[in-house]
C-alpha cells in the first residue's frame, strides 16, 4: 500500500509540474503573440512620419519630434531588420513594402569601409531579408559587405579596428565589434571566402585575451599600437569608468561569443559565453526584473537609469545560449530570458500604442557620459526585443507543439 501511495504521489507531482509547464508555455505564447501584434501596429505608426531618405533613430517626447539618421549611422540596419522580423511573424504586406523601400536606401553602405558596424547595418537588415525571401540579390549585398568589413582587419593586432584613429585612441577595438563577426561567419559558411572565418576567429580570440577581466566582465575599449601590436590602454567610452561593467557592452559580449559558438562549435566560445552569462545573472546589482542599470557599477544605483536595450540583447542571447548548455544551465538561462521578456512587455518598459513616436520600448540609454540618448526609445532595443520574441516562438513553442 505504501509503495502505491508513493507511486501515486510521484505521478501526481509529475502531472502537476507538466500542467505548470504547459500553462507557462501558453502564457509565453500569448505574451509573444501580443507583443508582435503590438509591435507591428507601432511600426506602422512610426513609418507614417518617416521621411523617405533617412532611418529612424529615436524620439523626443517633449518636443514630439522624430529624430532620424543617415544610412551611414551604425544603427541604420535595425529599423528594416525589425520590419522583416515583424513581416515574418505577421505576414503584413505593409511591413514588407516598407522594409524593401528602406533596403533601397541602405544598400550603398555595403561599400562602406569606414565603419566596423556593417554587421549591424547590413546583416540585421539584408540578412533577415535573405532568410525570409531567398532573394539572391540580398545575398550578394551581404557578401559585398563582408568584403568591405574585412578591410578593417589589422594583422598586427589580430583584430578588426573599430573606430578610426582620433584624439583619444590610436587603434581602438570595442567589445561591440563581436556582434559584427556574424556577418563574416555567415558568409564563410554560405559559399564565401574562408578568410572571413579566420578573421572572425582571430578577432574573437584576441577579445577573450585582452578585453576580459578575471570575473568575466569586459572593458569597453582596448587601444592598440599598430606598429608593435602592444596594448596602449584599456578604457571606456560609454561606460561609467574604465574599470566598470558597462551594461550594453557586457550584453554585446554575451551575444557575440554565443554566436561564435553557433558557427564554430569551439568549446572555448561556449565557455566564454556561459561565464559572461553567469557574471551578469549573479551580479548583486542586477535588479529583480533583470533589466540592468546602464552600468553595473553606476554610482547612483538603485536610482541609476535602466537600459532596456541591454536587457533585450541579453534576453535574445540567453535564449540561444540555453540551447547549447547542459539542462541545469539551460533552465537558468531560459528562465532569466523569460523574466526579461515579461519585464520588457510590461507598462514599465513597453510604450502604449500610438505613443513613443512609434517605437516599441522606452527607457533605453545610448551614451550616458556624453549626455546623449538617455531614457529614450532606440532602434536596437526594439530589434533585439522583437528578435527575442521571435526566437522564443520558434525554438520553445512552435517546434514543441
Buried (B, 14 or more C-beta within 10 A) or exposed (E): EEEEEEEEEEEEEEEEEEEEEEEEBEEBBEBBBEBBBBBBBBBBBBBEEBEEEBBBBBBEBEEEEBBBBEBBBBBBBBBBBBBBBBBBBBEBEBBBEBBBBBBEBBBEBBEBEEBBBBBBBBBBBBBBBBBBBEBEEBBEBBBBBBBBBBEBBBEEBBBBBBBEEEEEBBBBBBBBBBBBBBBBBBBBBEEBBEBBBBBBBBBBBBBBEBBBEEEBBBBBBBBBEBEEBEEBBBBBBBBBBEEBBBBBBBBBBBBBBBBBBBBBEBEBBBBBBBBBBBBBBEBEBBBEBBBBBBBBBBEEBEEBBBBBBBBBBBBBBBBBBBBBBEEEBBEBBBBBBBBBBBBBBEEEBBBEEEBBBBBBBBBBBBEBEEEEBBBBBBBBBBBBBBBBBBBBBBBBBEEEE
